[in-house]
Amino acid sequence: MKTYDLTNSKFGKLTAIHPQRTNTGLYGWLCRCDCGKETVVRTTALTHGHTTSCGCYAHHLREKGIPNTKHGHTHHRLYSIWCDIKSRCTNLNVPCYKYYGGRGITICNEWINNFQSFFEWSIANGYAENLTIDRIDNDGNYTPTNCRWVTMAVQNKNKRKRGLENA
């Protein structure tokens, strides 16, 4: 398993200090939150943007009576796809960033901070559980006009040839 040095990398309110196993034995990082508390977080939860504080932010919202939900679809497959798109286009710590954000591929303003917009576009444009998101122009951005829902067979025909990663 390939490991990445995330030492001193910032993930929301968390700063990675050093690698440490979680209490369930998974690979993780000891992180210090901006509030001062330390917590161990799974590596994937950090790099995919799923955990961005020690829990203090959610606690702060609850104290103010604000629900910690914007759309109610956190456990939907589309939410995971949206998070993955954002991560590979914006998070330098994600291994595949070099193939997306590192090549200048971005996610449009309409979707970057608005899951509901991405969700509604997906439902209106053929999303199904057996399909995957595909960029029509492989050098183009994630936008409503450049994305579609296709089978893996179709998507595999639309990917860059091996050896062009540095092109």
C-alpha atoms as a printed R data frame, in Angstrom:
    type eleno elety resid chain resno       x      y       z
1   ATOM     1    CA   MET     A     1   0.000  0.000   0.000
2   ATOM     2    CA   LYS     A     2   1.393  3.375  -1.041
3   ATOM     3    CA   THR     A     3   1.601  5.975   1.707
4   ATOM     4    CA   TYR     A     4   1.793  9.744   1.388
5   ATOM     5    CA   ASP     A     5   3.398 12.218   3.738
6   ATOM     6    CA   LEU     A     6   0.620 14.526   4.872
7   ATOM     7    CA   THR     A     7   2.671 16.071   7.712
8   ATOM     8    CA   ASN     A     8   1.649 19.724   8.239
9   ATOM     9    CA   SER     A     9  -1.001 19.484   5.503
10  ATOM    10    CA   LYS     A    10  -4.197 21.398   6.250
11  ATOM    11    CA   PHE     A    11  -7.632 19.771   5.845
12  ATOM    12    CA   GLY     A    12 -10.289 22.294   6.818
13  ATOM    13    CA   LYS     A    13  -9.657 23.016  10.506
14  ATOM    14    CA   LEU     A    14  -7.322 19.996  10.877
15  ATOM    15    CA   THR     A    15  -3.541 19.921  10.490
16  ATOM    16    CA   ALA     A    16  -1.922 16.499  10.064
17  ATOM    17    CA   ILE     A    17   0.849 15.915  12.616
18  ATOM    18    CA   HIS     A    18   2.030 12.331  12.081
19  ATOM    19    CA   PRO     A    19   0.711  8.933  10.940
20  ATOM    20    CA   GLN     A    20  -1.106  6.933  13.564
21  ATOM    21    CA   ARG     A    21  -3.497  3.990  13.456
22  ATOM    22    CA   THR     A    22  -7.121  4.683  14.294
23  ATOM    23    CA   ASN     A    23  -8.772  2.849  17.178
24  ATOM    24    CA   THR     A    24 -10.066  0.310  14.625
25  ATOM    25    CA   GLY     A    25  -6.566 -0.341  13.253
26  ATOM    26    CA   LEU     A    26  -6.995  1.564   9.981
27  ATOM    27    CA   TYR     A    27  -4.335  3.910   8.655
28  ATOM    28    CA   GLY     A    28  -4.817  7.433   9.857
29  ATOM    29    CA   TRP     A    29  -3.204 10.624  11.045
30  ATOM    30    CA   LEU     A    30  -3.014 12.362  14.374
31  ATOM    31    CA   CYS     A    31  -4.378 15.826  13.631
32  ATOM    32    CA   ARG     A    32  -4.591 19.035  15.608
33  ATOM    33    CA   CYS     A    33  -7.767 21.035  15.149
34  ATOM    34    CA   ASP     A    34  -7.782 24.841  15.070
35  ATOM    35    CA   CYS     A    35  -9.621 24.657  18.422
36  ATOM    36    CA   GLY     A    36  -6.555 22.898  19.928
37  ATOM    37    CA   LYS     A    37  -7.992 19.398  20.309
38  ATOM    38    CA   GLU     A    38  -6.115 16.432  18.821
39  ATOM    39    CA   THR     A    39  -7.872 13.568  17.073
40  ATOM    40    CA   VAL     A    40  -6.945 10.574  14.894
41  ATOM    41    CA   VAL     A    41  -8.623 10.598  11.476
42  ATOM    42    CA   ARG     A    42  -8.580  7.973   8.708
43  ATOM    43    CA   THR     A    43  -6.345  9.026   5.833
44  ATOM    44    CA   THR     A    44  -9.121  8.731   3.265
45  ATOM    45    CA   ALA     A    45 -11.488 10.802   5.408
46  ATOM    46    CA   LEU     A    46  -8.898 13.585   5.349
47  ATOM    47    CA   THR     A    47  -7.894 13.418   1.713
48  ATOM    48    CA   HIS     A    48 -11.464 13.130   0.416
49  ATOM    49    CA   GLY     A    49 -12.686 16.027   2.554
50  ATOM    50    CA   HIS     A    50 -15.093 13.974   4.675
51  ATOM    51    CA   THR     A    51 -13.537 15.047   8.004
52  ATOM    52    CA   THR     A    52 -12.489 18.671   8.389
53  ATOM    53    CA   SER     A    53 -12.638 19.260  12.146
54  ATOM    54    CA   CYS     A    54 -12.447 17.356  15.425
55  ATOM    55    CA   GLY     A    55 -16.210 17.689  15.742
56  ATOM    56    CA   CYS     A    56 -16.117 21.175  17.217
57  ATOM    57    CA   TYR     A    57 -17.718 22.702  14.132
58  ATOM    58    CA   ALA     A    58 -20.761 20.396  14.247
59  ATOM    59    CA   HIS     A    59 -20.998 21.028  18.013
60  ATOM    60    CA   HIS     A    60 -20.889 24.788  17.374
61  ATOM    61    CA   LEU     A    61 -23.715 24.483  14.836
62  ATOM    62    CA   ARG     A    62 -25.843 22.390  17.235
63  ATOM    63    CA   GLU     A    63 -25.368 24.965  20.018
64  ATOM    64    CA   LYS     A    64 -26.741 27.633  17.687
65  ATOM    65    CA   GLY     A    65 -29.650 25.384  16.689
66  ATOM    66    CA   ILE     A    66 -28.394 25.040  13.115
67  ATOM    67    CA   PRO     A    67 -28.776 21.575  11.578
68  ATOM    68    CA   ASN     A    68 -25.509 20.184  10.197
69  ATOM    69    CA   THR     A    69 -27.100 19.276   6.893
70  ATOM    70    CA   LYS     A    70 -27.719 21.215   3.723
71  ATOM    71    CA   HIS     A    71 -29.345 18.745   1.383
72  ATOM    72    CA   GLY     A    72 -30.066 15.464   3.187
73  ATOM    73    CA   HIS     A    73 -28.251 13.360   0.578
74  ATOM    74    CA   THR     A    74 -24.957 12.740   2.400
75  ATOM    75    CA   HIS     A    75 -25.305  8.962   2.056
76  ATOM    76    CA   HIS     A    76 -26.406  9.052  -1.587
77  ATOM    77    CA   ARG     A    77 -23.997  7.714  -4.235
78  ATOM    78    CA   LEU     A    78 -24.141 11.088  -6.023
79  ATOM    79    CA   TYR     A    79 -22.770 12.858  -2.950
80  ATOM    80    CA   SER     A    80 -19.737 10.575  -2.941
81  ATOM    81    CA   ILE     A    81 -19.205 11.161  -6.677
82  ATOM    82    CA   TRP     A    82 -19.459 14.937  -6.177
83  ATOM    83    CA   CYS     A    83 -16.949 14.830  -3.295
84  ATOM    84    CA   ASP     A    84 -14.550 12.760  -5.408
85  ATOM    85    CA   ILE     A    85 -14.776 15.205  -8.330
86  ATOM    86    CA   LYS     A    86 -14.102 18.163  -6.049
87  ATOM    87    CA   SER     A    87 -11.245 16.353  -4.349
88  ATOM    88    CA   ARG     A    88  -9.378 15.323  -7.499
89  ATOM    89    CA   CYS     A    89  -9.736 18.839  -8.947
90  ATOM    90    CA   THR     A    90  -8.826 20.852  -5.837
91  ATOM    91    CA   ASN     A    91  -6.960 18.763  -3.247
92  ATOM    92    CA   LEU     A    92  -3.207 18.634  -3.925
93  ATOM    93    CA   ASN     A    93  -2.897 15.827  -1.344
94  ATOM    94    CA   VAL     A    94  -5.006 13.378  -3.367
95  ATOM    95    CA   PRO     A    95  -2.794 11.076  -5.462
96  ATOM    96    CA   CYS     A    96  -4.859 11.508  -8.661
97  ATOM    97    CA   TYR     A    97  -4.814 15.337  -8.384
98  ATOM    98    CA   LYS     A    98  -1.957 15.446 -10.926
99  ATOM    99    CA   TYR     A    99  -4.272 13.952 -13.561
100 ATOM   100    CA   TYR     A   100  -7.090 16.430 -12.889
101 ATOM   101    CA   GLY     A   101  -6.447 19.662 -10.993
102 ATOM   102    CA   GLY     A   102  -2.757 19.379 -11.800
103 ATOM   103    CA   ARG     A   103  -3.645 19.421 -15.521
104 ATOM   104    CA   GLY     A   104  -5.941 22.401 -15.046
105 ATOM   105    CA   ILE     A   105  -9.216 20.431 -14.903
106 ATOM   106    CA   THR     A   106 -11.698 22.289 -12.679
107 ATOM   107    CA   ILE     A   107 -15.250 21.921 -11.438
108 ATOM   108    CA   CYS     A   108 -17.610 24.702 -12.493
109 ATOM   109    CA   ASN     A   109 -18.791 27.420 -10.109
110 ATOM   110    CA   GLU     A   110 -22.329 26.078 -10.384
111 ATOM   111    CA   TRP     A   111 -21.251 22.780  -8.734
112 ATOM   112    CA   ILE     A   112 -18.117 23.478  -6.673
113 ATOM   113    CA   ASN     A   113 -19.960 24.525  -3.500
114 ATOM   114    CA   ASN     A   114 -23.480 23.457  -4.388
115 ATOM   115    CA   PHE     A   115 -24.166 19.737  -4.186
116 ATOM   116    CA   GLN     A   116 -27.892 20.337  -4.717
117 ATOM   117    CA   SER     A   117 -27.177 21.862  -8.131
118 ATOM   118    CA   PHE     A   118 -25.022 18.853  -9.103
119 ATOM   119    CA   PHE     A   119 -27.688 16.480  -7.776
120 ATOM   120    CA   GLU     A   120 -30.501 18.133  -9.738
121 ATOM   121    CA   TRP     A   121 -28.423 18.220 -12.947
122 ATOM   122    CA   SER     A   122 -27.564 14.531 -12.515
123 ATOM   123    CA   ILE     A   123 -31.171 13.422 -12.016
124 ATOM   124    CA   ALA     A   124 -32.325 15.505 -14.998
125 ATOM   125    CA   ASN     A   125 -29.527 14.193 -17.221
126 ATOM   126    CA   GLY     A   126 -29.772 10.430 -17.037
127 ATOM   127    CA   TYR     A   127 -28.100  9.478 -13.759
128 ATOM   128    CA   ALA     A   128 -28.547  5.805 -12.820
129 ATOM   129    CA   GLU     A   129 -26.824  3.593 -10.240
130 ATOM   130    CA   ASN     A   130 -24.994  1.608 -12.947
131 ATOM   131    CA   LEU     A   131 -23.553  4.693 -14.658
132 ATOM   132    CA   THR     A   132 -20.471  6.797 -14.047
133 ATOM   133    CA   ILE     A   133 -19.811 10.469 -14.713
134 ATOM   134    CA   ASP     A   134 -17.793 11.144 -17.844
135 ATOM   135    CA   ARG     A   135 -16.310 14.316 -19.329
136 ATOM   136    CA   ILE     A   136 -17.146 14.441 -23.034
137 ATOM   137    CA   ASP     A   137 -13.959 16.406 -23.738
138 ATOM   138    CA   ASN     A   138 -11.314 14.656 -21.636
139 ATOM   139    CA   ASP     A   139  -9.321 17.903 -21.435
140 ATOM   140    CA   GLY     A   140 -12.406 19.887 -20.478
141 ATOM   141    CA   ASN     A   141 -13.762 20.795 -17.054
142 ATOM   142    CA   TYR     A   142 -16.554 19.278 -14.999
143 ATOM   143    CA   THR     A   143 -19.476 21.379 -16.260
144 ATOM   144    CA   PRO     A   144 -23.089 20.600 -17.148
145 ATOM   145    CA   THR     A   145 -22.283 20.948 -20.853
146 ATOM   146    CA   ASN     A   146 -19.172 18.717 -20.727
147 ATOM   147    CA   CYS     A   147 -20.446 15.906 -18.489
148 ATOM   148    CA   ARG     A   148 -22.733 12.955 -19.061
149 ATOM   149    CA   TRP     A   149 -23.688  9.683 -17.371
150 ATOM   150    CA   VAL     A   150 -22.337  6.631 -19.215
151 ATOM   151    CA   THR     A   151 -21.473  2.975 -18.690
152 ATOM   152    CA   MET     A   152 -17.897  2.021 -17.822
153 ATOM   153    CA   ALA     A   153 -17.497  0.572 -21.334
154 ATOM   154    CA   VAL     A   154 -18.225  3.987 -22.871
155 ATOM   155    CA   GLN     A   155 -16.047  5.817 -20.363
156 ATOM   156    CA   ASN     A   156 -13.091  3.504 -20.970
157 ATOM   157    CA   LYS     A   157 -13.127  4.574 -24.639
158 ATOM   158    CA   ASN     A   158 -12.900  8.234 -23.589
159 ATOM   159    CA   LYS     A   159  -9.830  8.134 -21.360
160 ATOM   160    CA   ARG     A   160  -6.357  9.375 -22.168
161 ATOM   161    CA   LYS     A   161  -3.800  6.893 -23.406
162 ATOM   162    CA   ARG     A   162  -1.224  5.642 -20.891
163 ATOM   163    CA   GLY     A   163   2.049  7.531 -21.121
164 ATOM   164    CA   LEU     A   164   0.322 10.867 -21.731
165 ATOM   165    CA   GLU     A   165  -0.018 11.648 -18.037
166 ATOM   166    CA   ASN     A   166   2.783 14.194 -18.275
167 ATOM   167    CA   ALA     A   167   1.508 15.722 -21.500
